[in-house]
């Protein structure tokens, strides 16, 4: 950071001509400008600026590997699995598990892993995998896409709607049959043409 020096003591200066941008209904005004020299700065601020500029930058946060992307949505639409990871299997829980139970299962698995007595490197690798699974299953949007992908890849011949596998919303009625959907779509198309 550059420092500009002015003779001490700093004096309050005013511009002899008006700023054109400050013209309004009242006409031109002289705006005061206050300039201070660096010796009047609070003690320690110059030293803090020097240490801040020479200190190393803070470490970058770890990148979050999100499943949500246009390519993954396209894969799910086609019935292709978006990941090879079995997040439910890693945490040892069924698909119908609530997000609160996911957290409890994650904490249990972490405790079990720490108590196994493995090397520190192996433990950190396994903890990263558990952390990834917890991240996917605790996020509503990530879990919705993951569940939808699982449902589509299990039976690619039958289309599964995303809301059919969303456990956060309780369906009030069963999903419409496939033939009903095509009839409704045909009627709407014919109605729009008329």
N, C-alpha and C positions, 0 to 999 in steps of 0.2 A: 504494500500500500504506500503510495507516495504521500509525503508530508509537505505542505506549503508553509513557508515561514513568513511572518509579518512582524514588523517592529512591535515591541512591547511598550506600553500597554495597548491592548486592543481597543479601538475606538468604534463607536457606533457610527456607521457611515450611512448616508442617504444619497440616493441617486439624484443628480441635478435635473434629469429629464424624466418624463413619465414613461412607464411601460405601456406600449400600445395595446398589449393584450388585456390590460386592466381597464380599458376605457369602457364605460358603461353609460347609463343615463346621467350619472353625476359628472361625467367628463373625465379628464385625465387626472391621475393621482400620483403623487410621489410616494413610493413604497420604501420603507427603511430596510437596510441590509445590515445584519450584525455579523461581524467577522471577529474571530478570536484567534489568538496565537496559540501555538502548541504548548507553550510553557504554562498557560492557564488551565490546561486540561487537568482533569482529576488525577491525583497521583496514582500511579500504577497502571493507567490505561494504556500508555505507550508500551510498557513492558508486556502487558497482556496481549496487545496486538502483535508484538514481535514473536511471542511464544505461540500464538494461535497460527501465525503464518508458517512457522517452521515445524509445528507438530504434524505428525502423520495423520491422514484423514481417518475417520472412523471406519471400521470394517463394514463392508457391504453386507446387507442382510442376505440370508440364504434364499436362493430362488425357489419359489413354490411351484412345483410341477403340477399344474392344473390339468384336469382332464377335459375341461371345457374349451373346445376349439371347433372351428368349422369342419376340419377334417374328421374329428371324432364324431361329430353329429352325422356327417355323411356316412361314416362307417356304420354307425348304429342304425341309420335308415336302411342300409343294405343288408343288415344282419351280420356284419363282421364284428368280432370282438374288438373293443378299443384298447384293451390291455390284457396282458397275460397274467397279471397278478390276481391272486384270489384274496381280496381284502377281507372278506368274511372269514375265510379259512385261517388267515393269519391271526385274527383276533379270536377265533373259535366261537363265533356267534352265528345264529341264523339270520336270514334276510329280514325277518319281521321285527328285529330288535330296534328299540327306540334309540334316539340319539343319547339319552341319559345312560342307557345300558351300554352303549358303545364306549362311553368314557370310562365306565367302571371296568369293562372288559380290557380296555387299553391299559389302564393302571395295573390290573392284575397281571397281564402278560409282561409288562415292564418289570414288576416286582419278581415274577418267576424267572425272568431272564437274568436279572441281577444276582439272584440267589443260586444260579446254576454253577457259578465259579468258573466261567469261561474267561478267556483272555480279554483284555480291555478292547482290543481291536475288533474281535468277533462280536462283543457285546455292542459296540458302537454301530457296527453294520446292521445287526439285528434290530437295534433300537431305531435306526433310520427307516427300516422297512415297516416297523410297527407305527412309527410316526406318520409315514406316508399313508398307510391304511387308515389310521385314525383321522388324518386330514381329509381323506376322500369320504369316509363314512360319517363324519361329524358335520360336514358342510351339506346343507340341504340341496343346493344346485348340483354339486359334484356327485352326491349320492344318487340323485334323480337320474342323471345321465348314465352313471355306472350301472344302476339297476335296469334301466331301459336297454342298455347295451347287452347285459346278461340275458334279459328276456328275449331280445331279438335274436341273439346268436344261438340260443337254445333251440328255437324253432323258427328258422328264417323263412319258411314257407307261409307262415301266418303273421300278419302285421299286428304288432302290439303297440297300443297308444302309450305315450309317456305317462299319462295320468293313471293308467291301469296298474303300473308298478310303483307309483308314488305312495309311500307309506305315510307321508305327512298329511295327506288329505284322505279322509275316509269317504269312499264312494257311497252315495245314497241309494244307488240302483246299479244293477249289473251293466256292463258296457254293451252298447248296441251290437247286434249281430252284423257280420260283414255284408250280408246281402241288403240289410236295411240301409247301411251307409251308402251303398252304391245307388239305391233307389232314390234316396234323398238328394244325392249329388246330381242325378239325372234330372230330377224335377227342378232343382234350382237352375241348372243349365238351360233347360227348356223355358223356364220362366224368364230368365235373363234374355233369351233370344227373342221372346215375344214382345 
